[in-house]
């Protein structure tokens, strides 16, 4: 990992003080973005798939067949402790999430894995993530792995390298840190170094949520639209928190969905920041935010009735009003209707 960080600095990367963000800004069409704000573990062994099937919200057999899925690990009340992206390996899965929530996710898995023929390993010091986005992203991914995944959530592996296509012209690649450091000069001859903000903004515009330490156990999966991203299965059977999640889907009313929005402000909202409706009443909180061309764009979970019928402001900046933007996918309207 140290070679990877030093290689980034030598390539001109401006790193944050905690080494978990690239600060460089770029406007070129193809970007290479070190995913320093993310980290991974792996779960391997004969019972790896069976173990994860009983813990996470996604259907692991679908993740195995396709290659990747988003999947939440919930507490018994159905609230997400951590949101993983699963990437299929030959003998298990790589699981990645926000760096500041990795310890919590790893600890939660280890509470249960002792009863399975599977092992979880912390890979934050041995594996690093690279995001490729833009016109030549598929070509660069193919150069690294022999071919690029063709469709969203499809995975290609080559040795210890694994890549997944995510929405947009984007690919997420995980590979050994020393391997990445040695490849960096060649990659940067074909793409420009992008910032962590660039990647976050592309995730936000794709309507993809994250769960960090500040929002852990704050949302039920449907509150972050995870069902629209195939991150929740309602037919797979039991998993931790399943009863609450399924009851909301089939018998309840979703009152707090996730919105895509922008705000004309130079002050970047932080995950967990409160959002206020009329009369200064709290109606939601920020999931993730990034700086954009004009202000900031964000994903936020809000009370639907209040967000749809009144102005919304940030508690930290009440002079600015949120503009609700269309999501890149449709939410089932039945979620918001009474089932009685």
VENURLIN-V305354 format. One record per residue. RES is the residue in one letter. PHI is phi in whole degrees, 0 to 359 (none if undefined). OMEGA is omega in radians with two decimals (999 if undefined). BURIAL is b if it has 24 or more other ideal C-beta (glycine too) atoms within 12 Angstrom, else e. Layout:
res=RES phi=PHI omega=OMEGA burial=BURIAL
res=RES phi=PHI omega=OMEGA burial=BURIAL
This chain:
res=X phi=none omega=3.14 burial=b
res=X phi=298 omega=3.08 burial=e
res=X phi=297 omega=3.13 burial=e
res=X phi=295 omega=-3.14 burial=b
res=X phi=294 omega=3.12 burial=b
res=X phi=293 omega=3.08 burial=e
res=X phi=297 omega=3.09 burial=b
res=X phi=296 omega=3.13 burial=b
res=X phi=297 omega=3.13 burial=e
res=X phi=294 omega=3.11 burial=e
res=X phi=277 omega=3.09 burial=b
res=X phi=100 omega=-3.13 burial=e
res=X phi=286 omega=3.00 burial=b
res=X phi=260 omega=-3.07 burial=e
res=X phi=262 omega=3.03 burial=b
res=X phi=290 omega=-3.09 burial=e
res=X phi=300 omega=-3.12 burial=e
res=X phi=268 omega=3.13 burial=e
res=X phi=61 omega=-3.13 burial=b
res=X phi=244 omega=3.08 burial=b
res=X phi=203 omega=2.97 burial=b
res=X phi=263 omega=-3.02 burial=b
res=X phi=260 omega=-3.11 burial=b
res=X phi=302 omega=3.08 burial=b
res=X phi=245 omega=-3.09 burial=e
res=X phi=212 omega=3.12 burial=b
res=X phi=235 omega=-3.13 burial=e
res=X phi=282 omega=-2.98 burial=e
res=X phi=280 omega=-3.12 burial=e
res=X phi=241 omega=-3.06 burial=b
res=X phi=240 omega=2.93 burial=b
res=X phi=252 omega=-3.04 burial=b
res=X phi=237 omega=3.04 burial=b
res=X phi=297 omega=-3.06 burial=b
res=X phi=271 omega=-3.08 burial=b
res=X phi=292 omega=3.14 burial=b
res=X phi=276 omega=3.12 burial=b
res=X phi=236 omega=3.12 burial=b
res=X phi=210 omega=-2.99 burial=b
res=X phi=224 omega=2.92 burial=b
res=X phi=234 omega=2.95 burial=b
res=X phi=230 omega=3.06 burial=b
res=X phi=236 omega=-3.05 burial=b
res=X phi=227 omega=3.08 burial=b
res=X phi=133 omega=-3.10 burial=e
res=X phi=302 omega=-3.10 burial=e
res=X phi=258 omega=-3.05 burial=b
res=X phi=302 omega=-3.11 burial=b
res=X phi=294 omega=-3.13 burial=b
res=X phi=297 omega=3.13 burial=b
res=X phi=298 omega=-3.12 burial=b
res=X phi=293 omega=3.11 burial=b
res=X phi=299 omega=-3.12 burial=b
res=X phi=273 omega=-3.10 burial=b
res=X phi=242 omega=-2.96 burial=b
res=X phi=255 omega=-3.01 burial=b
res=X phi=282 omega=-3.11 burial=b
res=X phi=277 omega=3.05 burial=b
res=X phi=279 omega=-3.05 burial=b
res=X phi=291 omega=3.10 burial=b
res=X phi=294 omega=3.06 burial=e
res=X phi=292 omega=3.11 burial=b
res=X phi=298 omega=3.11 burial=b
res=X phi=295 omega=-3.09 burial=b
res=X phi=289 omega=-3.07 burial=e
res=X phi=278 omega=3.14 burial=b
res=X phi=125 omega=-3.09 burial=b
res=X phi=204 omega=3.01 burial=b
res=X phi=205 omega=2.83 burial=b
res=X phi=283 omega=-3.11 burial=b
res=X phi=205 omega=3.13 burial=b
res=X phi=264 omega=2.92 burial=b
res=X phi=255 omega=-3.02 burial=b
res=X phi=258 omega=2.94 burial=b
res=X phi=276 omega=-3.05 burial=b
res=X phi=293 omega=3.09 burial=e
res=X phi=268 omega=3.07 burial=e
res=X phi=84 omega=3.13 burial=b
res=X phi=268 omega=-3.04 burial=b
res=X phi=285 omega=3.01 burial=b
res=X phi=283 omega=-3.10 burial=b
res=X phi=210 omega=3.03 burial=b
res=X phi=244 omega=-3.13 burial=b
res=X phi=261 omega=2.75 burial=b
res=X phi=256 omega=3.11 burial=b
res=X phi=270 omega=3.02 burial=b
res=X phi=232 omega=-3.02 burial=b
res=X phi=291 omega=2.99 burial=b
res=X phi=249 omega=-3.11 burial=b
res=X phi=297 omega=-3.05 burial=e
res=X phi=240 omega=3.13 burial=e
res=X phi=162 omega=-3.11 burial=b
res=X phi=218 omega=2.87 burial=b
res=X phi=270 omega=3.13 burial=b
res=X phi=237 omega=3.12 burial=b
res=X phi=237 omega=-3.14 burial=b
res=X phi=204 omega=3.08 burial=b
res=X phi=296 omega=-3.07 burial=b
res=X phi=305 omega=-3.04 burial=b
res=X phi=284 omega=3.12 burial=b
res=X phi=245 omega=-3.08 burial=b
res=X phi=295 omega=-3.12 burial=b
res=X phi=301 omega=3.14 burial=e
res=X phi=295 omega=3.13 burial=b
res=X phi=295 omega=3.14 burial=b
res=X phi=296 omega=3.14 burial=b
res=X phi=297 omega=-3.13 burial=e
res=X phi=295 omega=3.10 burial=b
res=X phi=298 omega=-3.09 burial=b
res=X phi=291 omega=3.08 burial=e
res=X phi=296 omega=-3.02 burial=e
res=X phi=247 omega=-2.96 burial=e
res=X phi=289 omega=-3.13 burial=b
res=X phi=299 omega=-3.13 burial=e
res=X phi=267 omega=-3.10 burial=e
res=X phi=237 omega=3.03 burial=b
res=X phi=273 omega=3.14 burial=e
res=X phi=208 omega=3.14 burial=b
res=X phi=226 omega=3.06 burial=e
res=X phi=251 omega=-3.12 burial=b
res=X phi=233 omega=3.08 burial=b
res=X phi=283 omega=-3.08 burial=b
res=X phi=249 omega=-3.02 burial=b
res=X phi=296 omega=-3.13 burial=b
res=X phi=268 omega=-3.07 burial=e
res=X phi=247 omega=3.13 burial=b
res=X phi=242 omega=3.06 burial=b
res=X phi=231 omega=3.13 burial=b
res=X phi=254 omega=3.04 burial=b
res=X phi=232 omega=3.00 burial=b
res=X phi=258 omega=3.03 burial=b
res=X phi=243 omega=3.12 burial=b
res=X phi=217 omega=3.11 burial=b
res=X phi=121 omega=-2.98 burial=b
res=X phi=301 omega=-3.06 burial=e
res=X phi=256 omega=-3.07 burial=b
res=X phi=298 omega=-3.14 burial=b
res=X phi=295 omega=3.13 burial=b
res=X phi=297 omega=3.13 burial=e
res=X phi=292 omega=3.10 burial=b
res=X phi=297 omega=3.11 burial=b
res=X phi=297 omega=3.11 burial=e
res=X phi=294 omega=-3.12 burial=b
res=X phi=277 omega=-3.01 burial=b
res=X phi=235 omega=3.14 burial=b
res=X phi=91 omega=3.05 burial=e
res=X phi=202 omega=3.11 burial=e
res=X phi=251 omega=3.06 burial=b
res=X phi=303 omega=-3.03 burial=b
res=X phi=275 omega=-3.04 burial=e
res=X phi=235 omega=-3.14 burial=e
res=X phi=303 omega=-3.13 burial=b
res=X phi=75 omega=3.03 burial=b
res=X phi=275 omega=-3.02 burial=b
res=X phi=235 omega=2.97 burial=b
res=X phi=235 omega=3.11 burial=b
res=X phi=238 omega=2.97 burial=b
res=X phi=214 omega=-3.05 burial=e
res=X phi=60 omega=3.13 burial=e
res=X phi=271 omega=3.11 burial=b
res=X phi=269 omega=3.10 burial=b
res=X phi=218 omega=-3.11 burial=b
res=X phi=231 omega=3.07 burial=b
res=X phi=231 omega=3.01 burial=b
res=X phi=275 omega=3.09 burial=b
res=X phi=244 omega=-3.04 burial=b
res=X phi=307 omega=-3.05 burial=b
res=X phi=92 omega=3.08 burial=b
res=X phi=279 omega=-3.01 burial=b
res=X phi=220 omega=3.11 burial=b
res=X phi=222 omega=3.10 burial=b
res=X phi=251 omega=-3.04 burial=b
res=X phi=236 omega=3.07 burial=b
res=X phi=240 omega=-3.07 burial=b
res=X phi=203 omega=-3.14 burial=b
res=X phi=304 omega=-3.05 burial=b
res=X phi=300 omega=-3.13 burial=b
res=X phi=295 omega=3.08 burial=e
res=X phi=299 omega=-3.13 burial=b
res=X phi=297 omega=-3.13 burial=b
res=X phi=298 omega=-3.12 burial=b
res=X phi=288 omega=-3.13 burial=e
res=X phi=276 omega=-2.98 burial=b
res=X phi=303 omega=-3.12 burial=b
res=X phi=302 omega=-3.14 burial=e
res=X phi=294 omega=3.13 burial=e
res=X phi=297 omega=-3.10 burial=b
res=X phi=283 omega=2.98 burial=b
res=X phi=277 omega=-3.10 burial=e
res=X phi=239 omega=3.13 burial=b
res=X phi=212 omega=3.12 burial=b
res=X phi=260 omega=3.13 burial=b
res=X phi=294 omega=3.10 burial=b
res=X phi=256 omega=-3.08 burial=b
res=X phi=260 omega=3.02 burial=b
res=X phi=301 omega=3.11 burial=b
res=X phi=298 omega=3.11 burial=b
res=X phi=302 omega=-3.11 burial=b
res=X phi=290 omega=3.12 burial=b
res=X phi=300 omega=-3.13 burial=b
res=X phi=297 omega=3.13 burial=b
res=X phi=293 omega=3.07 burial=b
res=X phi=294 omega=3.13 burial=b
res=X phi=298 omega=-3.13 burial=b
res=X phi=293 omega=3.04 burial=b
res=X phi=275 omega=3.13 burial=b
res=X phi=71 omega=-3.10 burial=b
res=X phi=262 omega=-3.10 burial=b
res=X phi=279 omega=2.95 burial=b
res=X phi=220 omega=3.04 burial=b
res=X phi=235 omega=3.13 burial=b
res=X phi=250 omega=-3.08 burial=b
res=X phi=301 omega=-3.08 burial=e
res=X phi=290 omega=-3.09 burial=b
res=X phi=244 omega=3.14 burial=b
res=X phi=303 omega=-3.12 burial=b
res=X phi=67 omega=3.13 burial=b
res=X phi=261 omega=-3.01 burial=b
res=X phi=227 omega=2.85 burial=b
res=X phi=282 omega=-3.03 burial=b
res=X phi=311 omega=-3.11 burial=b
res=X phi=294 omega=3.10 burial=b
res=X phi=292 omega=3.08 burial=b
res=X phi=252 omega=3.10 burial=b
res=X phi=62 omega=-3.04 burial=b
res=X phi=296 omega=3.12 burial=b
res=X phi=294 omega=3.12 burial=b
res=X phi=285 omega=-3.13 burial=b
res=X phi=251 omega=3.12 burial=b
res=X phi=62 omega=3.12 burial=b
res=X phi=267 omega=3.10 burial=b
res=X phi=226 omega=3.02 burial=b
res=X phi=251 omega=3.12 burial=b
res=X phi=255 omega=-3.12 burial=b
res=X phi=235 omega=-3.00 burial=e
res=X phi=282 omega=-3.08 burial=b
res=X phi=105 omega=-2.95 burial=e
res=X phi=283 omega=2.94 burial=e
res=X phi=206 omega=-3.08 burial=b
res=X phi=300 omega=-3.13 burial=b
res=X phi=86 omega=-3.02 burial=b
res=X phi=301 omega=-3.07 burial=b
res=X phi=299 omega=-3.13 burial=e
res=X phi=292 omega=-3.10 burial=b
res=X phi=297 omega=-3.12 burial=b
res=X phi=291 omega=3.13 burial=b
res=X phi=298 omega=3.11 burial=e
res=X phi=297 omega=-3.10 burial=b
res=X phi=293 omega=-2.97 burial=b
res=X phi=255 omega=-3.07 burial=e
res=X phi=232 omega=-3.05 burial=e
res=X phi=256 omega=3.08 burial=b
res=X phi=237 omega=3.10 burial=e
res=X phi=281 omega=-3.10 burial=b
res=X phi=265 omega=-3.07 burial=e
res=X phi=230 omega=3.04 burial=b
res=X phi=274 omega=3.11 burial=b
res=X phi=263 omega=3.13 burial=b
res=X phi=247 omega=2.92 burial=b
res=X phi=259 omega=-3.06 burial=b
res=X phi=210 omega=3.02 burial=b
res=X phi=227 omega=3.10 burial=b
res=X phi=218 omega=-3.12 burial=b
res=X phi=278 omega=-3.08 burial=e
res=X phi=208 omega=3.04 burial=b
res=X phi=274 omega=-3.13 burial=e
res=X phi=272 omega=-3.07 burial=e
res=X phi=286 omega=3.06 burial=b
res=X phi=297 omega=-3.13 burial=b
res=X phi=251 omega=3.08 burial=b
res=X phi=306 omega=-3.13 burial=b
res=X phi=93 omega=3.11 burial=b
res=X phi=300 omega=-3.09 burial=b
res=X phi=283 omega=3.04 burial=b
res=X phi=245 omega=-3.04 burial=b
res=X phi=245 omega=3.04 burial=b
res=X phi=259 omega=3.13 burial=b
res=X phi=301 omega=3.11 burial=e
res=X phi=64 omega=3.07 burial=e
res=X phi=72 omega=-3.14 burial=e
res=X phi=275 omega=3.14 burial=e
res=X phi=293 omega=-3.13 burial=b
res=X phi=236 omega=-3.14 burial=b
res=X phi=175 omega=3.12 burial=b
res=X phi=209 omega=-3.12 burial=b
res=X phi=285 omega=3.03 burial=b
res=X phi=269 omega=-3.13 burial=b
res=X phi=199 omega=3.13 burial=b
res=X phi=218 omega=3.10 burial=b
res=X phi=210 omega=3.07 burial=b
res=X phi=286 omega=-3.14 burial=b
res=X phi=234 omega=-3.08 burial=b
res=X phi=300 omega=-3.14 burial=e
res=X phi=230 omega=-3.14 burial=e
res=X phi=93 omega=-3.10 burial=b
res=X phi=226 omega=3.01 burial=b
res=X phi=243 omega=-3.03 burial=b
res=X phi=208 omega=2.91 burial=b
res=X phi=254 omega=-3.08 burial=b
res=X phi=213 omega=3.04 burial=b
res=X phi=269 omega=-3.07 burial=b
res=X phi=219 omega=3.03 burial=b
res=X phi=296 omega=-3.01 burial=b
res=X phi=301 omega=-3.10 burial=b
res=X phi=302 omega=-3.11 burial=e
res=X phi=284 omega=-3.11 burial=b
res=X phi=292 omega=-3.10 burial=b
res=X phi=280 omega=-2.98 burial=e
res=X phi=233 omega=3.13 burial=e
res=X phi=194 omega=3.14 burial=e
res=X phi=281 omega=-3.14 burial=b
res=X phi=232 omega=3.10 burial=b
res=X phi=230 omega=3.00 burial=b
res=X phi=278 omega=3.08 burial=b
res=X phi=300 omega=-3.11 burial=b
res=X phi=281 omega=-3.13 burial=e
res=X phi=210 omega=-3.01 burial=b
res=X phi=291 omega=3.12 burial=e
res=X phi=277 omega=-3.09 burial=e
res=X phi=251 omega=-3.12 burial=b
res=X phi=254 omega=3.11 burial=e
res=X phi=287 omega=2.98 burial=b
res=X phi=254 omega=-3.14 burial=b
res=X phi=283 omega=3.13 burial=b
res=X phi=250 omega=3.11 burial=e
res=X phi=290 omega=3.04 burial=e
res=X phi=287 omega=3.13 burial=b
res=X phi=278 omega=3.11 burial=e
res=X phi=216 omega=-3.12 burial=e
res=X phi=265 omega=2.99 burial=e
res=X phi=259 omega=-3.14 burial=b
res=X phi=298 omega=-3.11 burial=e
res=X phi=298 omega=-3.14 burial=e
res=X phi=293 omega=3.09 burial=e
res=X phi=298 omega=-3.04 burial=b
res=X phi=259 omega=-3.11 burial=e
res=X phi=249 omega=3.08 burial=e
res=X phi=293 omega=3.14 burial=e
res=X phi=266 omega=-3.08 burial=e
res=X phi=279 omega=999 burial=e
